[in-house]
């Protein structure tokens, strides 16, 4: 009986994942200057490593590297984001958590224009929250809404050692 339940749960998970990937594919098509390369395997080392950093960002005492008031203009927000994600400015591939999805879908994307892509991600993201990473520099940045401001968190993976099993 337990095996049947496991198989059914696994099947349900795969169906949900495929549905989420379809939604993610549609969202990526809405973002100017981004092209989907492939979805990152949900068990990849990159997701584990960047996920550990994201957990740090979500801690109660986490301090953002920068903030901007929600009252600021759209143009000020865009400029602030572009400056904050400077580690992505000269790269043509990003790893992103696709915005507006019910579950986290990480996608490797090709970038054809930094400024246009940042602006479009801001415009497409319903919550104005998103996560962008660079595998080459091992850096990740995230924008989160906090009360009356948007906070920018950034970190770099410091070690290339394999992650311990957790």
C-alpha positions in Angstrom: 0.0 0.0 0.0 2.8 2.4 0.9 4.5 1.9 -2.5 1.2 2.8 -4.3 0.9 6.0 -2.3 4.5 6.9 -3.0 4.0 6.3 -6.8 0.8 8.4 -6.8 2.5 11.2 -4.8 5.4 11.2 -7.3 3.0 11.3 -10.2 1.1 14.2 -8.7 4.4 16.0 -8.1 5.4 15.5 -11.7 2.1 16.8 -13.0 2.3 19.9 -10.8 5.8 20.5 -11.9 4.9 20.2 -15.6 2.0 22.6 -15.1 4.3 25.1 -13.2 6.8 24.9 -16.0 4.1 25.7 -18.6 3.2 28.8 -16.6 6.8 29.7 -16.3 7.4 29.3 -20.0 4.5 31.7 -20.6 5.9 34.2 -18.1 9.4 34.1 -19.6 7.8 34.9 -23.0 6.4 38.1 -21.5 9.8 39.3 -20.4 11.6 41.3 -23.0 15.2 40.4 -23.8 15.1 36.9 -22.2 15.0 33.6 -23.9 14.5 30.3 -22.1 17.5 27.9 -22.4 16.2 25.3 -20.1 14.6 24.8 -16.7 17.1 24.0 -13.9 16.7 20.6 -12.4 14.9 21.1 -9.1 17.5 18.9 -7.4 20.6 20.6 -8.9 23.6 21.7 -6.8 23.0 25.3 -8.0 19.5 25.4 -6.6 20.8 23.9 -3.3 23.6 26.4 -3.1 21.6 29.5 -4.1 18.7 28.2 -2.0 21.0 28.3 1.1 21.7 32.0 0.4 18.0 32.7 -0.1 17.3 31.2 3.3 19.9 33.7 4.7 18.0 36.6 3.0 14.7 35.5 4.7 16.1 35.4 8.2 14.5 37.9 10.6 17.8 39.7 11.3 18.9 39.7 7.6 20.1 43.1 6.5 19.6 44.2 2.9 22.5 45.7 1.1 20.2 48.5 -0.1 16.6 49.7 0.1 14.4 52.1 -1.9 11.1 53.5 -0.9 7.9 52.2 -2.5 7.0 55.8 -3.1 9.9 56.3 -5.5 9.2 56.6 -9.2 9.2 53.7 -11.5 12.3 55.1 -13.2 14.1 55.4 -9.8 13.2 51.8 -9.0 14.5 50.6 -12.4 17.8 52.5 -12.0 18.2 51.2 -8.4 17.6 47.6 -9.6 20.1 47.9 -12.5 22.7 49.3 -10.1 22.0 46.6 -7.6 22.3 43.8 -10.1 25.5 45.1 -11.7 27.0 41.6 -11.4 24.7 40.6 -14.3 25.4 43.6 -16.5 27.9 42.0 -18.8 26.6 38.4 -18.8 24.4 36.8 -21.4 23.1 34.0 -19.2 21.2 34.2 -15.9 19.6 31.7 -13.6 16.3 33.2 -12.5 13.4 32.2 -10.3 10.5 32.8 -12.7 8.1 35.4 -11.2 4.4 34.8 -10.8 4.6 31.1 -10.5 2.8 29.1 -7.7 6.0 27.2 -6.9 9.7 28.1 -7.4 10.7 27.4 -11.0 14.4 28.1 -11.7 15.2 28.8 -15.3 18.4 29.3 -17.2 17.8 32.2 -19.6 19.8 33.9 -22.4 19.8 37.7 -22.0 19.9 39.9 -25.1 19.7 43.2 -23.3 20.5 43.9 -19.6 18.5 47.1 -19.1 15.5 45.9 -21.1 15.5 42.6 -19.3 15.6 44.2 -15.8 12.9 46.7 -16.7 10.7 43.9 -18.1 11.2 41.6 -15.1 10.1 44.5 -12.8 7.1 45.2 -15.0 6.0 41.5 -15.4 6.5 40.5 -11.7 3.1 41.0 -10.0 4.7 41.4 -6.6 7.8 43.3 -7.8 9.8 40.5 -6.0 12.3 38.4 -7.9 15.6 36.5 -7.8 18.4 36.6 -10.3 21.7 34.7 -10.2 24.9 34.3 -12.2 26.4 30.8 -12.1 29.7 32.1 -13.5 30.4 34.6 -10.7 28.4 32.5 -8.1 26.4 35.5 -7.2 22.7 35.9 -6.4 20.5 38.9 -5.8 16.9 39.2 -4.7 14.4 42.0 -4.4 11.8 41.7 -1.6 9.0 44.0 -0.6 9.3 45.0 3.1 6.6 47.2 4.6 7.3 50.6 2.9 10.3 49.7 0.8 11.9 47.3 -1.5 15.0 45.6 -0.2 17.9 44.3 -2.2 19.8 41.3 -0.9 23.0 40.0 -2.6 25.5 37.3 -1.7 28.1 35.2 -3.3 28.7 31.5 -2.9 32.1 31.5 -1.1 33.0 27.8 -1.5 33.1 25.5 -4.4 33.2 22.5 -2.1 30.2 20.1 -2.5 27.3 20.7 -0.2 26.8 18.4 2.8 23.8 16.2 2.6 20.9 17.8 4.5 
